Each structure stands twice: as structure tokens, then as C-alpha cells.
Amino acid sequence: MGHVTPLAGLAKLLVLRHHFTATLVTFSDLPCSLPSSISTIQLPTPLLEDLPSNTHFVTRICLTIAHSVSPLREILISLRRTTRIAAVIFDLFGSDFLSMVKEFGIPSYLFITSNYFFLSFMLHLPTLEETTTGEFRDLSEPLRLPGCVPLNGEDFLEPLQERESVVCAWVVHIARNYDLFEGTLVNSFETIEADAAMYYKKRGDGKPHVWPIGPLTWSGSDMGTDESSHKRIEWLNRQPTESVVFICFGSGGTLSLEQTQELALGLEMSGQRFIWVVRVPNDTDPSSSYFNPKQNSENCFGFLPEGFVERTKDRGMIVHSWGPQREVLSHHATGGFVSHCGWNSTLESLMNGVPMIAWPLYAEQRMNAVLLVEGVKVALKAKVGVNGVVRRQEVAKVVKELMEGEEGKVVRRRMQEMKEEAARAVGKEGSSYKAIYEIVSLLEDSAVTTS
């Protein structure tokens, strides 16, 4: 859902505010509350049965797209018979469709559903690939990109950590096309990445324009109608203001068994109230829930430390697999967010002014954590111990610091500032508001008339 959600949000904005019609073409289900002027087409998922079970999810996505050029071509041919196509807007995996769409003479735009930091890294990646040797994590100096915080090699995108891997080659391949689009939309806003935003404003040499249009998330409710969802909100209603730590690792994030148990014991040691979305552990793949979000609920908490559920029942709520994140983050009782640093979750936290503990797992999440901790300064970072595990003592320490300590007060104030800046950016005459109007003007001028 990490890419589908902001794409659906962008389509909804263009339709409701600017009176376009939109067609969303995806491989997955979409939010059910789409306006009638947004149609959906689900591409057939190609059979990839020959892939090993441990194939990286990015490789699966890239192969799926590579096999879907012809189906998308047929969709465009069909749409052109009845529709003036102003543009095709691709998400960050869509660059393999670019040359095919250009054959139709249709303007193509790239939508980075992440931030300027990610865009800058991807634009520089082909050069980095050609000018360095050895593993990126062993680079002797941090990478310094224009307007961005320094980035150590160990914090590069997780798929790049093994340079000889298939998934690394795919990511480099995607990045080579990023400057070939007519323009780029970024789900960020100027004040959160001010130096990077200024760099792209001034960038010349015929490079595509970059517009910040965020924060853009899905505005519909995610609470659901099931009784358990309402019980969670009712539980929050009984808690004091800003007293609850919310722990959730997104739609795909999964911890190992050891890490799950250490996190549980650390939460208990912290003495803080909490609501924790718990998934069945996976010792090999931190993104194991990405393609398998539905998990068996039988004995769903049997892997937690013995007695933990009973000992913490008066100040903690444990949720199996999924929770209404937007409702929890917007609730007055929520005072902290332990997050994988997925960008959608980050923006939701920013928009609600909830300070974070950065706990990155995969994809670009380590980069996001660096941005949030060292750049924007709205998050604390849990220190990783031996074997990549955050120990219970560290969990207790960082959670207590966020909720009660001086560092926590600093990031809480900073997060409130960013909440106000985010609202200002998307408000009337804000930077993101104006950027959308610039894009709309271009789309209206470039609408393609079909014969």
C-alpha cells in the first residue's frame, strides 16, 4: 500500500479540486472510497512461479512491471479512443514503461512517493555505481548529496547492500531513467527538506522540473467497521493525553522472534502505556508481510514472552497484524510512534504532530531514519546491538526518553513545528498547493486529443 495510497490521494485531489477524470492502473486493490470520476484497472499479475521463495520483493515488482508493458499499451490504446489523455503519472517503479508511453506522444511524469532525499539518491545512483568499487556499506566517506544530510553506505537502500545481487541491478536500472520524464512530483514539502527543495528549484541544464506536492496521504478512514477496531479507539479514549506509545511497522514490516520478545520486554520495562500492532515473527525477511499481509490468528500471541500479555494488560493493548493507524495517530492520547519510517507513516505522524522513534527495517527506511533523526530532528533512534537486535534495555530507555525525557521534549516541539508547516504547505497559497496548480496548468495545456 506504500505506493498505492499516495497515488490514490493524488488522483482524488486532481479529480475533486481540479475536475480531471483519472484512471488508476495497479496490480493491487485500491481504497474503496474512490470518487466516481476515478476509474480503476487492475493489470493481470504475471506468473512468476519459477522465482525462488526468497526472491526480494523489489525484484518481484520489477519483473512484474517488465512483463506488463504490453498490457499497459493495450490499456492506453483503449483509453485514447474515448479520452483526451493529459499525462501518464508513474510511481517510482514505473520507469520501464517510459519508452512505450513516449511512443504515443503522451507526457510522462514521475511521482516519487517518498522524499527529496530519496530522489537525490536515485538520481546519483548510476554515477555512484560507475565510480565506486566494493560494497556500498564499506565506503570510507559519507555520501554528500546537494541539500541533504550526509549518508553512510550502511544506510543506503536495503536492496543495494549486496552489489552483486539481482535486486541491486534492478534498482540501478530503474534509476537510470529518472531524469527522462517531463517532470517529477515528490510527496514532500519545502520546509521539511528546505535545502534540497532550493537545490531543485535552481537546478538548470535542461533537467526536469521537480514539484513538492506533499504531504499527500489517503484521507479516508482506515478504522474499519469491525468491533475490535472500535475497541481499540475506545481504549485510547480512556487514556490521558499524549500518554500512549503506538508501535507499528507498516503494512509489510516484520520482526524476528528474538527482536519481538526483546521489544515486548522493553515496553514492559519502560512502564509506559502502549498500543502495539504485533505480527507473527519471521527470522529471515523483515518485509515478509509485504506480499502476505493476512496472517493466521490462531495462537497469534503465543510467541510473546510468557506472562507478558497478562502483566501489561492494564496499560497496554496488543493488536494482531493490523491496526487503524491514522485514527490512532490522530488521537489525543497518542504521544509517541515507534515506526519503521515508511514515508506514508512518517507523513501521517508529521501531520498529527506525533514524535517518533526510528526503527527502520527495509527499502529506503534507513535513509528516512537518517533524515528524521539527523536532518529534521523529529525522531529519536533506537541503538542496534549485537546481531542487529535492539535489546530490551535500549527499548525501555528510548521509549521512556521520548515520553518523559528532555530529548523527547525537544523532538516533540520540533514535530509540532513540522505539523504546522505541513498544514501551511497544503493550505491555500502554500508551496505544495501552488505546485499542484502549476502541474494542473501543464496538464491542461498538454492534453492529447485522440483521433
C-alpha positions as CSV (number, residue, x, y, z in Angstrom):
1,M,0.0,0.0,0.0
2,G,3.0,2.3,0.3
3,H,2.8,3.5,-3.3
4,V,-0.9,2.9,-4.0
5,T,-2.1,5.2,-1.1
6,P,-0.4,8.4,-2.2
7,L,-1.2,7.7,-5.9
8,A,-4.9,7.3,-5.0
9,G,-4.6,10.5,-2.9
10,L,-3.1,12.4,-5.9
11,A,-5.9,11.1,-8.2
12,K,-8.5,12.2,-5.7
13,L,-7.0,15.7,-5.4
14,L,-6.9,16.1,-9.2
15,V,-10.5,14.9,-9.6
16,L,-12.2,16.7,-6.8
17,R,-10.3,20.0,-6.8
18,H,-9.4,20.4,-10.5
19,H,-12.1,18.4,-12.3
20,F,-10.0,15.9,-14.1
21,T,-11.0,12.3,-14.6
22,A,-8.5,9.7,-13.6
23,T,-7.7,6.1,-14.3
24,L,-5.7,4.2,-11.7
25,V,-3.8,1.2,-13.1
26,T,-2.3,-1.0,-10.5
27,F,-1.6,-4.6,-9.6
28,S,-3.3,-4.4,-6.2
29,D,-6.6,-3.5,-4.5
30,L,-7.4,0.2,-4.1
31,P,-9.2,2.2,-1.4
32,C,-12.9,1.5,-1.7
33,S,-14.0,5.1,-1.2
34,L,-12.8,6.5,-4.6
35,P,-14.9,9.2,-6.3
36,S,-17.0,8.1,-9.3
37,S,-14.7,10.1,-11.7
38,I,-11.8,7.8,-10.8
39,S,-11.9,4.5,-12.6
40,T,-9.6,1.6,-11.8
41,I,-8.0,-1.0,-13.9
42,Q,-6.1,-3.9,-12.4
43,L,-3.3,-5.3,-14.5
44,P,-3.0,-9.1,-14.7
45,T,-0.3,-10.3,-12.4
46,P,2.2,-12.3,-14.4
47,L,3.0,-15.8,-13.2
48,L,6.4,-15.8,-11.6
49,E,6.3,-19.3,-10.2
50,D,9.9,-20.1,-11.2
51,L,11.3,-17.5,-8.8
52,P,12.8,-18.8,-5.5
53,S,10.6,-18.2,-2.5
54,N,13.2,-15.9,-1.0
55,T,13.2,-13.5,-4.1
56,H,13.4,-9.9,-2.9
57,F,10.0,-8.1,-3.2
58,V,11.7,-5.3,-5.3
59,T,12.8,-7.9,-7.8
60,R,9.2,-9.3,-7.9
61,I,7.8,-5.8,-8.5
62,C,10.4,-5.0,-11.3
63,L,9.8,-8.3,-13.1
64,T,6.0,-7.8,-12.8
65,I,6.3,-4.4,-14.4
66,A,8.7,-5.7,-17.2
67,H,6.1,-8.3,-18.1
68,S,3.3,-5.7,-18.1
69,V,4.4,-3.3,-20.8
70,S,2.1,-4.9,-23.5
71,P,-1.0,-5.0,-21.3
72,L,-0.5,-1.3,-20.4
73,R,0.0,-0.5,-24.1
74,E,-3.4,-2.0,-24.8
75,I,-5.0,-0.1,-22.0
76,L,-3.6,3.2,-23.4
77,I,-4.8,2.3,-26.9
78,S,-8.3,1.7,-25.5
79,L,-8.3,4.9,-23.4
80,R,-7.2,7.0,-26.3
81,R,-10.3,6.0,-28.3
82,T,-12.6,7.9,-25.8
83,T,-10.4,10.1,-23.7
84,R,-8.1,13.0,-24.0
85,I,-5.0,11.9,-22.1
86,A,-3.3,14.8,-20.4
87,A,-0.4,12.7,-19.0
88,V,0.6,9.4,-17.5
89,I,2.0,9.7,-14.0
90,F,4.1,6.7,-12.9
91,D,5.2,5.7,-9.4
92,L,8.9,5.3,-8.7
93,F,9.0,1.7,-10.1
94,G,7.4,2.7,-13.4
95,S,10.4,3.8,-15.5
96,D,10.3,0.7,-17.6
97,F,7.0,1.9,-19.1
98,L,8.5,5.2,-20.1
99,S,9.7,4.5,-23.7
100,M,6.4,2.8,-24.6
101,V,4.3,5.7,-23.4
102,K,6.6,8.2,-25.3
103,E,5.7,6.3,-28.5
104,F,2.2,7.7,-28.0
105,G,3.4,11.2,-27.5
106,I,1.8,11.4,-24.1
107,P,3.7,13.4,-21.5
108,S,5.0,11.3,-18.7
109,Y,5.7,12.3,-15.1
110,L,7.4,10.5,-12.2
111,F,5.7,10.5,-8.8
112,I,8.2,9.9,-6.0
113,T,6.0,8.7,-3.2
114,S,9.0,9.3,-0.9
115,N,11.0,12.4,-0.4
116,Y,13.7,14.7,-1.9
117,F,16.4,12.7,-0.2
118,F,15.3,9.5,-2.0
119,L,15.0,11.3,-5.3
120,S,18.5,12.8,-4.9
121,F,20.0,9.4,-4.1
122,M,18.4,7.7,-7.0
123,L,19.5,10.4,-9.5
124,H,23.1,10.0,-8.2
125,L,23.0,6.2,-8.0
126,P,24.1,5.4,-11.6
127,T,27.2,7.6,-11.1
128,L,27.9,6.0,-7.8
129,E,27.6,2.6,-9.4
130,E,30.1,3.5,-12.1
131,T,32.7,5.3,-9.9
132,T,33.0,3.1,-6.8
133,T,34.1,-0.4,-6.1
134,G,33.4,-2.8,-3.3
135,E,30.2,-2.8,-1.2
136,F,28.5,0.5,-0.6
137,R,28.4,-0.2,3.1
138,D,32.2,-0.1,3.1
139,L,32.6,3.3,1.6
140,S,35.1,5.3,3.6
141,E,33.2,8.6,3.5
142,P,29.6,9.5,3.8
143,L,27.7,10.4,0.6
144,R,27.0,14.1,0.4
145,L,24.1,15.0,-1.9
146,P,23.1,18.6,-2.6
147,G,20.9,19.9,0.2
148,C,20.8,16.6,2.0
149,V,22.2,15.2,5.3
150,P,25.4,13.0,4.9
151,L,24.5,9.4,4.3
152,N,26.7,6.5,5.3
153,G,26.9,3.5,3.0
154,E,25.3,1.2,5.6
155,D,22.2,3.4,5.4
156,F,21.8,3.2,1.6
157,L,18.7,1.5,0.3
158,E,18.5,-2.0,1.7
159,P,18.4,-3.7,-1.8
160,L,21.8,-2.1,-2.6
161,Q,23.6,-3.7,0.3
162,E,24.8,-6.6,-1.9
163,R,26.1,-5.1,-5.1
164,E,26.3,-8.4,-7.0
165,S,22.7,-9.2,-6.3
166,V,19.9,-9.2,-8.9
167,V,17.8,-6.7,-6.8
168,C,20.7,-4.2,-6.7
169,A,21.0,-4.3,-10.5
170,W,17.2,-3.7,-10.8
171,V,17.3,-0.6,-8.6
172,V,20.2,0.8,-10.6
173,H,18.3,0.1,-13.8
174,I,15.2,1.9,-12.6
175,A,17.3,4.9,-11.5
176,R,18.9,5.4,-15.0
177,N,15.5,6.7,-16.4
178,Y,14.6,9.1,-13.6
179,D,15.8,12.2,-15.4
180,L,14.0,11.3,-18.7
181,F,10.5,12.2,-17.5
182,E,8.9,15.5,-18.3
183,G,8.9,16.3,-14.6
184,T,8.9,14.8,-11.1
185,L,6.4,15.1,-8.3
186,V,7.6,14.5,-4.8
187,N,5.5,13.6,-1.8
188,S,7.3,16.1,0.5
189,F,7.1,19.8,1.3
190,E,9.6,22.6,1.1
191,T,10.2,23.3,4.8
192,I,10.9,19.8,5.8
193,E,13.7,19.5,3.2
194,A,14.4,23.2,2.7
195,D,18.0,22.9,1.3
196,A,17.1,20.1,-1.1
197,A,14.0,21.9,-2.3
198,M,16.1,25.0,-3.0
199,Y,18.6,23.0,-4.9
200,Y,15.9,21.6,-7.2
201,K,14.4,25.0,-7.7
202,K,17.7,26.3,-9.0
203,R,18.8,23.2,-10.9
204,G,19.2,24.0,-14.6
205,D,20.9,22.3,-17.6
206,G,17.5,21.3,-19.0
207,K,16.8,18.9,-16.2
208,P,13.1,18.1,-15.5
209,H,11.3,20.3,-13.0
210,V,10.6,18.9,-9.5
211,W,7.5,19.9,-7.6
212,P,6.9,19.2,-3.9
213,I,3.2,18.3,-3.5
214,G,3.1,16.8,-0.1
215,P,2.2,15.8,2.5
216,L,-0.2,13.7,0.4
217,T,-1.9,10.7,2.1
218,W,-5.2,9.0,1.8
219,S,-7.9,11.0,3.6
220,G,-10.4,8.2,4.1
221,S,-10.9,6.3,7.3
222,D,-8.9,3.2,7.9
223,M,-10.7,2.2,11.1
224,G,-13.0,-0.3,9.6
225,T,-16.3,-1.5,10.9
226,D,-15.2,-4.5,12.9
227,E,-15.8,-4.5,16.7
228,S,-12.1,-4.9,17.5
229,S,-11.2,-1.6,15.7
230,H,-13.7,0.3,17.8
231,K,-12.5,-1.3,21.0
232,R,-9.0,0.0,20.3
233,I,-10.3,3.5,19.9
234,E,-12.4,3.2,23.0
235,W,-9.4,2.0,24.9
236,L,-7.5,5.1,23.7
237,N,-10.4,7.3,24.8
238,R,-9.7,6.2,28.4
239,Q,-6.0,7.2,28.4
240,P,-4.5,10.5,29.3
241,T,-3.4,13.0,26.6
242,E,-0.1,12.1,24.9
243,S,0.5,9.1,27.2
244,V,0.4,6.2,24.8
245,V,3.2,4.9,22.6
246,F,2.0,3.4,19.3
247,I,4.2,0.7,17.8
248,C,3.5,-0.3,14.2
249,F,5.9,-1.3,11.4
250,G,3.6,-0.6,8.4
251,S,1.8,-3.0,6.1
252,G,4.9,-5.1,5.4
253,G,7.3,-4.9,8.4
254,T,8.0,-8.0,10.4
255,L,10.5,-8.6,13.3
256,S,12.4,-11.7,14.2
257,L,11.3,-13.8,17.1
258,E,14.2,-12.6,19.3
259,Q,13.5,-9.0,18.4
260,T,9.8,-9.3,19.0
261,Q,10.5,-10.7,22.5
262,E,13.1,-8.0,23.3
263,L,10.6,-5.3,22.2
264,A,7.9,-6.8,24.4
265,L,10.1,-6.9,27.5
266,G,11.5,-3.4,26.7
267,L,8.0,-2.0,26.6
268,E,7.2,-3.7,29.9
269,M,10.4,-2.3,31.5
270,S,9.6,1.3,30.2
271,G,6.4,1.5,32.3
272,Q,4.7,3.4,29.5
273,R,1.2,2.9,28.1
274,F,1.3,1.4,24.6
275,I,-0.7,0.0,21.7
276,W,1.3,-2.5,19.7
277,V,0.4,-4.0,16.3
278,V,2.0,-7.4,16.5
279,R,2.8,-9.7,13.6
280,V,3.9,-13.3,13.6
281,P,7.8,-13.1,13.7
282,N,9.9,-14.0,10.7
283,D,13.6,-14.6,11.3
284,T,14.8,-14.2,7.7
285,D,12.8,-11.5,5.9
286,P,11.8,-8.1,7.6
287,S,9.4,-7.4,4.7
288,S,7.7,-10.9,4.8
289,S,4.3,-9.4,5.3
290,Y,4.6,-7.2,2.2
291,F,3.1,-9.9,0.0
292,N,1.3,-11.8,2.7
293,P,-0.4,-9.3,5.0
294,K,-3.1,-11.7,6.2
295,Q,-1.8,-14.0,8.9
296,N,-3.3,-16.8,10.8
297,S,-4.8,-15.5,14.1
298,E,-4.7,-18.9,15.9
299,N,-2.4,-18.6,18.9
300,C,-1.4,-15.3,17.5
301,F,0.5,-14.1,20.6
302,G,2.0,-17.4,21.7
303,F,5.4,-16.2,20.6
304,L,5.4,-13.3,23.1
305,P,7.3,-13.7,26.4
306,E,5.5,-15.9,28.9
307,G,3.2,-13.8,31.1
308,F,3.8,-10.6,29.1
309,V,0.2,-10.1,28.0
310,E,-1.2,-10.7,31.5
311,R,1.4,-8.4,33.1
312,T,0.8,-5.5,30.8
313,K,-3.0,-5.8,30.2
314,D,-3.8,-2.7,32.4
315,R,-1.6,-0.3,30.4
316,G,-1.1,-1.9,27.1
317,M,-3.2,-3.1,24.1
318,I,-1.9,-5.7,21.7
319,V,-3.4,-5.8,18.2
320,H,-2.9,-8.7,15.8
321,S,-1.4,-7.9,12.4
322,W,-3.3,-4.7,11.6
323,G,-4.5,-1.5,13.3
324,P,-6.2,1.7,12.4
325,Q,-3.0,3.7,12.1
326,R,-4.5,7.1,11.0
327,E,-7.1,7.0,13.8
328,V,-4.5,6.1,16.4
329,L,-2.0,8.8,15.3
330,S,-4.7,11.4,15.3
331,H,-6.0,10.5,18.8
332,H,-5.2,12.9,21.6
333,A,-3.9,10.0,23.8
334,T,-1.1,9.1,21.4
335,G,2.2,10.7,22.4
336,G,4.8,8.7,20.5
337,F,5.2,6.5,17.5
338,V,7.7,3.6,17.2
339,S,7.8,3.3,13.4
340,H,9.7,1.6,10.6
341,C,10.0,5.0,8.9
342,G,8.0,4.2,5.8
343,W,7.2,7.5,4.2
344,N,3.4,7.3,4.4
345,S,3.6,6.5,8.1
346,T,6.1,9.3,8.6
347,L,3.8,11.9,6.9
348,E,0.9,10.7,9.0
349,S,2.9,11.2,12.1
350,L,4.0,14.6,10.9
351,M,0.5,15.7,10.1
352,N,-0.6,14.8,13.6
353,G,2.4,16.1,15.4
354,V,3.4,12.8,17.0
355,P,7.2,12.4,17.7
356,M,8.8,9.2,16.5
357,I,11.3,6.5,17.4
358,A,13.0,5.5,14.2
359,W,13.2,1.7,13.7
360,P,13.9,1.1,10.0
361,L,13.6,-2.4,8.5
362,Y,13.9,-2.4,4.7
363,A,13.7,-0.5,1.4
364,E,14.6,3.2,1.9
365,Q,13.6,3.2,5.6
366,R,17.2,3.6,6.9
367,M,17.6,6.7,4.7
368,N,14.3,8.1,6.0
369,A,15.5,7.4,9.6
370,V,18.7,9.4,8.9
371,L,16.6,12.3,7.5
372,L,14.2,12.3,10.5
373,V,16.8,11.9,13.3
374,E,19.7,14.0,11.9
375,G,18.0,16.3,9.4
376,V,14.5,17.2,10.5
377,K,15.1,16.2,14.2
378,V,11.7,14.9,14.9
379,A,12.7,11.4,15.9
380,L,15.0,9.5,18.3
381,K,16.8,6.4,17.2
382,A,16.9,3.1,18.9
383,K,20.5,1.8,19.1
384,V,21.0,-1.6,17.5
385,G,23.0,-4.1,19.5
386,V,24.8,-7.4,18.7
387,N,23.3,-9.4,15.8
388,G,21.2,-6.5,14.7
389,V,18.9,-6.7,17.7
390,V,17.7,-3.7,19.8
391,R,17.9,-5.0,23.3
392,R,15.1,-4.6,25.9
393,Q,17.2,-2.1,28.0
394,E,17.6,0.1,24.9
395,V,13.9,-0.2,24.1
396,A,12.9,0.9,27.6
397,K,15.5,3.7,27.6
398,V,14.5,5.2,24.3
399,V,10.7,4.9,24.8
400,K,11.0,6.5,28.3
401,E,13.2,9.3,26.8
402,L,10.7,10.0,24.1
403,M,7.7,10.2,26.5
404,E,9.4,11.8,29.6
405,G,12.9,12.9,28.8
406,E,14.5,16.2,27.7
407,E,15.4,14.8,24.2
408,G,11.8,13.8,23.9
409,K,10.6,17.3,24.7
410,V,12.9,18.7,22.0
411,V,11.7,16.4,19.2
412,R,8.1,16.9,20.4
413,R,8.4,20.6,20.0
414,R,10.1,20.2,16.6
415,M,7.4,17.8,15.5
416,Q,4.7,20.4,16.4
417,E,6.5,22.9,14.2
418,M,6.6,20.5,11.3
419,K,2.9,19.8,11.8
420,E,2.2,23.5,11.4
421,E,4.5,23.7,8.4
422,A,2.9,20.7,6.7
423,A,-0.6,22.2,7.1
424,R,0.7,25.5,5.7
425,A,2.3,23.8,2.7
426,V,-1.0,22.2,1.6
427,G,-3.2,25.1,2.6
428,K,-4.3,27.8,0.2
429,E,-1.3,29.7,-1.2
430,G,1.1,27.1,0.4
431,S,4.1,25.8,-1.5
432,S,2.5,22.4,-2.3
433,Y,-0.8,24.0,-3.1
434,K,0.9,26.2,-5.6
435,A,2.9,23.4,-7.1
436,I,-0.3,21.4,-7.8
437,Y,-1.7,24.4,-9.7
438,E,1.5,24.6,-11.8
439,I,1.2,20.9,-12.6
440,V,-2.5,21.3,-13.4
441,S,-1.8,24.1,-15.8
442,L,0.7,22.0,-17.7
443,L,-1.7,19.0,-17.8
444,E,-4.4,21.2,-19.2
445,D,-2.1,22.6,-21.9
446,S,-0.7,19.2,-22.9
447,A,-4.0,17.1,-23.1
448,V,-3.7,14.8,-26.1
449,T,-6.7,14.7,-28.5
450,T,-7.3,11.2,-29.8
451,S,-8.4,10.7,-33.4
